[in-house]
Amino acid sequence: MQARGDADCGQAAGGGGGGSGASADGFASNMDGKEIILWCEVLTMIGWRPPQGTEDAERKVEIRCLDKDPARQGPLLDAPAEAEASSHSIPGKELSSIRESIFLPLQYKPNSTYIQIVLYDLDPQKKPWAFASISLAQALRSKGQRRLKLQPVDKQAASGSWSKEAVMGCLPWRRSPQIMMIFRNLDPRKAGEIRDAVKQQLDFTKQDLDKRERELEELKAVRATLNAENGDGTS
């Protein structure tokens, strides 16, 4: 696996503040070892497409907290994680606009903690296929979106390389999918409020989709009635 320093793990993409969380530089030194909650917002994947015929296959994103750097020592998927959390199951074709929030409780040790993002196939069984990583200090120092380079888990793949079939929209000299993230730290006492707000937004979106589906079914029923009255058998 190709060794890379923190500076190569990802680059800032776009401006914007860090939301409700503070940056690493804003923490006092006495925060070392204290409990925080890392809010990992997964925005999108760039330059990747699911293999043909697997567009609807279920996948998920898992966030792991490690005391070693996967960028230097390999995927480390068998290494015990100090903390981990995952997204909901997501069809592969929706990874390009995933927009998922994952909350990871951990101890604040910025100089010895690494955040690993692992992508899993769930069909027919759970299997990792890509990962990215960033140090906690660098993640919390981000002022906006963070673009992380994904590496293949497949041991048969060349060091850090992807097949032409796996990537799209990448420049020839940068043929590697990327995942866009925003990292924020949260006060554990307020994390419940954030979770409730995210859940409320998801519930609202689902209600809106359900309403649209009902309206569509009603429209189909009206159209079928009109067709029947006009002697037209089409729907």
C-alpha positions in Angstrom: 0.0 0.0 0.0 1.4 3.4 -1.0 2.5 5.4 2.1 1.1 8.9 2.3 1.3 11.7 4.8 -1.6 13.5 6.2 -1.3 16.2 3.6 -2.0 13.7 0.9 -5.0 12.1 2.6 -7.3 14.8 1.5 -7.5 18.4 0.5 -9.9 21.2 1.5 -12.5 21.7 -1.2 -14.6 24.9 -0.9 -15.0 27.3 1.9 -17.6 27.5 4.6 -17.4 27.2 8.3 -17.3 24.1 10.3 -21.0 24.4 11.3 -21.8 23.9 15.0 -18.5 22.3 15.8 -15.2 24.0 16.6 -11.8 23.3 15.0 -9.0 21.4 16.5 -7.1 24.6 17.1 -10.0 25.9 19.1 -9.7 23.1 21.7 -7.7 23.8 24.9 -4.9 21.4 25.7 -6.9 20.2 28.7 -9.4 18.6 26.3 -6.9 15.7 25.7 -8.5 12.4 26.7 -12.0 14.0 27.1 -15.0 12.5 25.4 -16.3 14.2 22.2 -18.6 13.2 19.4 -17.3 13.5 15.9 -20.0 14.4 13.4 -19.0 12.9 10.0 -21.2 14.2 7.2 -20.8 12.1 4.1 -21.7 14.3 1.1 -20.9 12.5 -2.1 -18.6 10.2 -4.0 -16.8 11.5 -7.1 -15.4 9.4 -10.0 -16.8 6.0 -9.1 -19.6 3.9 -10.6 -21.0 0.6 -9.5 -20.1 -2.4 -11.7 -22.8 -3.1 -14.4 -25.7 -5.0 -13.0 -25.0 -4.0 -9.4 -26.5 -0.5 -9.4 -29.2 -1.5 -6.9 -26.9 -3.6 -4.7 -26.9 -2.4 -1.1 -23.8 -0.7 0.3 -22.9 1.2 3.4 -20.3 3.6 4.8 -18.6 2.8 8.1 -16.5 5.2 10.1 -13.8 3.8 12.4 -11.5 5.4 15.0 -8.0 3.8 15.0 -4.7 4.4 16.8 -2.7 3.6 13.7 -2.6 5.3 10.3 -4.3 3.1 7.5 -2.7 5.3 4.9 0.7 4.1 5.9 0.0 0.6 7.3 -2.7 -0.7 4.9 -6.4 -1.1 5.4 -6.1 -2.4 9.0 -9.6 -3.8 8.8 -8.8 -6.5 11.2 -7.4 -4.1 13.7 -9.7 -3.4 16.7 -11.4 0.0 16.4 -11.6 2.3 19.4 -15.0 3.3 18.1 -17.1 2.7 15.0 -20.4 3.7 13.5 -22.1 3.2 10.1 -24.6 4.6 7.7 -27.9 3.1 6.6 -27.9 0.7 3.7 -27.7 2.6 0.4 -28.1 1.4 -3.2 -24.8 1.8 -5.0 -26.3 4.2 -7.6 -27.1 6.7 -4.8 -23.6 7.0 -3.4 -23.0 9.9 -5.7 -25.5 11.9 -3.6 -25.5 10.1 -0.3 -25.7 13.0 2.2 -25.5 10.9 5.3 -24.6 11.9 8.9 -22.7 9.5 11.1 -21.9 10.3 14.7 -18.8 8.7 16.3 -18.2 9.0 20.1 -14.5 9.0 20.9 -11.7 10.3 23.1 -10.0 13.5 22.0 -6.5 12.5 21.2 -5.7 14.5 18.0 -2.1 13.4 17.7 -2.6 9.7 18.0 -6.1 9.1 16.5 -7.0 8.4 12.9 -10.4 8.3 11.3 -11.0 5.6 8.7 -13.8 5.6 6.2 -14.7 2.2 4.8 -17.1 1.3 2.1 -18.8 -2.0 2.2 -20.8 -4.2 -0.3 -23.7 -5.9 1.5 -24.9 -8.1 -1.4 -24.6 -11.1 -1.1 -22.6 -10.6 2.1 -20.7 -7.8 3.8 -17.4 -7.2 2.1 -15.1 -4.1 2.2 -14.1 -2.7 -1.1 -12.6 0.8 -0.5 -11.3 3.0 2.3 -9.9 6.4 3.0 -8.3 7.9 6.2 -7.4 11.2 7.8 -5.9 12.1 11.2 -8.3 13.4 13.8 -6.3 16.6 14.1 -6.5 17.3 10.3 -10.2 16.4 10.2 -11.1 18.9 12.9 -8.8 21.5 11.4 -10.9 21.5 8.2 -12.9 24.6 7.6 -15.3 23.1 5.1 -15.6 20.1 2.8 -12.8 17.6 2.8 -12.0 15.5 -0.3 -10.4 12.2 0.6 -8.9 9.8 -1.9 -10.3 6.3 -1.8 -8.0 3.3 -2.0 -9.1 -0.2 -3.1 -9.2 -2.9 -0.4 -8.6 -5.7 -3.0 -5.1 -7.1 -2.4 -4.9 -8.1 -6.0 -5.1 -4.5 -7.1 -1.9 -2.6 -7.8 -0.8 -0.2 -5.0 -3.5 2.3 -4.6 -4.8 1.8 -8.2 -8.2 1.3 -9.7 -9.4 -0.5 -12.8 -10.7 1.6 -15.7 -14.1 0.1 -15.2 -14.3 1.3 -11.6 -13.8 5.0 -12.2 -15.3 7.7 -14.3 -14.9 11.4 -14.6 -11.4 11.3 -13.2 -8.4 13.1 -14.9 -6.0 10.6 -16.4 -3.3 11.4 -14.0 -5.7 11.2 -11.0 -7.6 8.0 -11.6 -8.9 7.5 -8.2 -12.4 7.9 -6.7 -12.9 10.4 -3.9 -15.3 10.9 -1.1 -16.4 14.3 0.1 -16.8 14.7 3.9 -17.4 17.4 6.5 -16.1 16.8 10.0 -17.3 18.6 13.1 -16.8 18.1 16.8 -19.8 18.1 19.1 -20.4 18.6 22.7 -21.8 15.2 23.9 -24.5 17.1 25.8 -25.9 18.6 22.6 -25.4 15.6 20.3 -29.0 14.4 21.1 -30.4 17.7 19.7 -28.4 17.2 16.5 -29.6 13.7 16.1 -33.2 14.8 16.6 -32.9 17.5 14.1 -31.4 15.1 11.5 -34.2 12.5 12.2 -36.9 15.2 11.9 -35.5 16.3 8.5 -35.5 12.7 7.3 -39.0 12.1 8.6 -40.2 15.2 6.8 -38.5 14.1 3.5 -40.2 10.7 3.8 -43.6 12.3 4.4 -43.1 14.4 1.3 -42.2 11.4 -0.8 -45.2 9.5 0.5 -47.5 12.4 -0.4 -46.1 12.6 -3.9 -46.6 8.8 -4.3 -50.2 9.1 -3.2 -50.8 12.0 -5.6 -49.3 10.0 -8.4 -51.5 7.0 -7.6 -54.6 9.2 -7.5 -53.6 10.7 -10.9 -53.3 7.3 -12.4 -56.7 6.3 -11.0 -58.3 9.4 -12.6 -56.6 8.7 -15.9 -57.7 5.1 -15.9 -61.3 6.2 -15.2 -61.3 8.7 -18.1 -59.8 6.1 -20.4 -62.5 3.6 -19.4 -65.2 6.1 -20.1 -63.7 6.9 -23.5 -63.4 3.3 -24.4 -59.6 3.5 -24.4 -57.9 0.5 -22.8 -54.6 2.2 -22.4 -53.5 3.4 -18.9 
